[in-house]
Amino acid sequence: MEKLTAKNELWEIALGQHGYVTAKQAKDLGITQGAVTMLVQRGTLERAGYGIYRFSQIPVSQYDQYALAVLWTGIEGTVLSHETALDAYEICDINPFIIHLTVGKKYRVRRAGGDIYRVHYEDINDLDIGWWQEIPIVKPAKAIAQCLDYGTPTYLLVQAIERGYSKGHLRKSEHDILLTMLEDIRG
């Protein structure tokens, strides 16, 4: 069996991450920083952020910014959340100007360059996490609950609950619970 080269090993990861790989992923594969630097110098990889690289041969998509955001934290288990998730599921007319990310409570993100990101700290149950365009994201019911706490405008939350239910993203029980939570907030 033929041994994969550093490029091929990283390529396999990048295919599932919109063309991105991290220095940590390379290190976990036993690929040295020197080998990664060589791939950058040869033009095979481009620097996309601190410790994040991208294969330019993989076509850019409209979802790349979200994949990059999740990797930017440097924390495993980071998910798209809050208003970003509502926008991704297209269940209300929200248009967030920042990308919302959630990481576990035990972590702290201390990276520069995150002006377009809003990091939230919450331990999320695995059952509340799904996938959207190969990117980890909270499920719609969790996103709406997060937005209730975050202070997203009420009319957008009503829209998210109703559209989420009509599009099949929410079960009847989730729909009813979220409406009750919204009413409790309204007073």
C-alpha positions in Angstrom: 0.0 0.0 0.0 1.3 3.4 -1.0 2.0 5.9 1.8 0.1 9.2 1.3 2.1 12.4 1.0 1.5 15.3 3.3 -0.4 17.1 0.5 -2.7 14.1 -0.1 -3.4 13.6 3.6 -4.3 17.2 4.1 -6.3 17.2 0.9 -8.6 14.5 2.2 -9.4 16.6 5.3 -9.8 19.8 3.2 -12.4 18.1 1.0 -14.8 17.9 3.9 -14.0 21.4 5.2 -14.5 23.7 2.1 -10.8 23.5 1.3 -9.5 24.3 4.7 -7.1 22.5 7.0 -5.5 23.6 10.3 -2.0 23.4 11.6 -3.3 21.3 14.4 -4.9 18.8 12.0 -1.6 18.6 10.2 0.3 18.0 13.4 -2.2 15.3 14.5 -1.4 13.5 11.2 2.3 13.7 12.0 2.9 16.4 9.4 5.6 18.9 10.4 5.2 22.6 10.3 8.1 22.6 7.9 6.1 20.4 5.5 3.1 22.7 5.7 5.4 25.8 5.1 6.8 24.1 2.1 3.3 23.5 0.7 2.6 27.2 1.2 5.8 28.3 -0.5 5.0 26.0 -3.5 1.5 27.6 -3.8 -0.3 24.4 -2.9 -1.7 25.9 0.3 -2.7 29.5 1.0 -2.7 31.1 4.5 -6.3 31.8 5.4 -5.8 32.8 9.0 -3.8 32.0 12.1 -3.0 28.3 11.8 -5.5 27.8 9.0 -4.7 27.0 5.4 -6.7 26.5 2.2 -6.2 24.5 -1.0 -6.8 27.0 -3.7 -7.6 24.1 -6.1 -10.9 23.5 -4.3 -13.5 25.9 -5.7 -14.6 28.7 -3.4 -18.2 28.5 -2.3 -20.7 30.9 -0.6 -20.3 28.8 2.6 -16.5 29.1 3.0 -16.7 32.0 5.4 -18.7 29.8 7.8 -16.3 26.9 7.5 -13.4 29.3 8.2 -15.3 30.8 11.2 -15.7 27.4 12.9 -12.0 26.6 12.3 -10.9 30.1 13.4 -11.7 29.4 17.1 -9.1 26.6 17.1 -11.6 24.7 19.4 -13.0 21.3 18.5 -16.8 21.2 18.8 -17.3 24.8 17.7 -20.7 25.2 16.0 -22.5 27.9 14.1 -25.3 29.2 16.3 -27.8 31.9 17.2 -28.8 34.2 14.4 -26.3 32.7 12.0 -28.1 29.4 12.3 -31.5 31.0 11.8 -30.2 32.5 8.6 -28.6 29.2 7.4 -31.9 27.4 7.9 -33.8 30.2 6.1 -36.6 30.2 8.7 -36.8 34.0 9.2 -35.9 37.2 7.5 -32.8 37.8 9.6 -29.6 39.0 8.1 -26.8 38.9 10.7 -23.8 41.1 10.1 -21.6 38.9 12.2 -21.1 35.1 12.4 -22.3 33.6 15.7 -20.3 30.7 17.0 -20.7 28.6 20.2 -17.9 26.9 22.0 -18.0 24.9 25.3 -18.0 26.9 28.6 -14.5 25.6 29.6 -12.9 27.3 26.6 -11.8 30.9 25.9 -11.1 32.2 22.4 -8.1 34.5 22.5 -7.4 35.0 18.8 -7.1 38.2 17.0 -8.9 38.8 13.8 -12.3 37.9 15.0 -14.1 41.2 14.4 -16.8 39.5 12.3 -17.4 36.8 14.9 -19.4 36.7 18.1 -18.3 33.8 20.3 -20.8 32.4 22.8 -19.9 30.0 25.6 -22.3 27.2 26.2 -22.1 23.4 26.6 -24.4 22.1 23.9 -25.9 18.6 24.0 -24.8 16.5 21.0 -28.5 16.0 20.2 -28.8 19.7 19.5 -26.0 19.7 16.9 -26.5 19.0 13.2 -24.7 19.7 10.0 -25.3 22.3 7.3 -23.2 22.4 4.2 -20.7 20.1 5.9 -20.4 22.6 8.8 -21.4 21.9 12.4 -24.4 23.9 13.4 -27.0 23.9 16.2 -30.4 22.6 15.2 -33.2 25.0 14.6 -35.0 24.6 18.0 -31.7 25.3 19.8 -30.9 28.3 17.6 -34.3 29.8 18.4 -33.9 29.2 22.1 -30.4 30.8 22.0 -31.9 33.8 20.2 -34.6 34.2 22.8 -31.9 34.6 25.4 -29.7 36.7 23.0 -32.4 39.4 22.4 -33.2 38.8 18.8 -36.3 40.9 17.8 -39.5 39.1 18.7 -41.1 39.4 15.2 -38.1 37.5 13.8 -38.4 34.8 16.5 -42.2 34.4 15.8 -41.3 34.0 12.1 -38.6 31.5 12.9 -40.9 29.4 15.0 -43.8 29.4 12.5 -41.6 28.9 9.4 -39.4 26.4 11.2 -42.5 24.3 12.0 -44.1 24.7 8.5 -40.8 23.7 6.8 -40.5 20.6 9.0 -37.5 21.9 11.0 -39.4 21.8 14.3 -41.6 19.2 15.8 -45.0 20.3 17.2 -43.7 19.9 20.7 -40.7 22.2 20.0 -43.0 24.7 18.3 -45.3 24.8 21.3 -42.5 25.0 23.8 -40.7 27.8 21.9 -43.9 29.8 21.6 -44.5 29.5 25.4 -40.9 30.6 26.0 -41.5 33.6 23.8 -44.7 34.5 25.5 -42.9 34.3 28.9 -40.3 36.7 27.7 -42.9 39.1 26.4 -44.6 39.1 29.8 
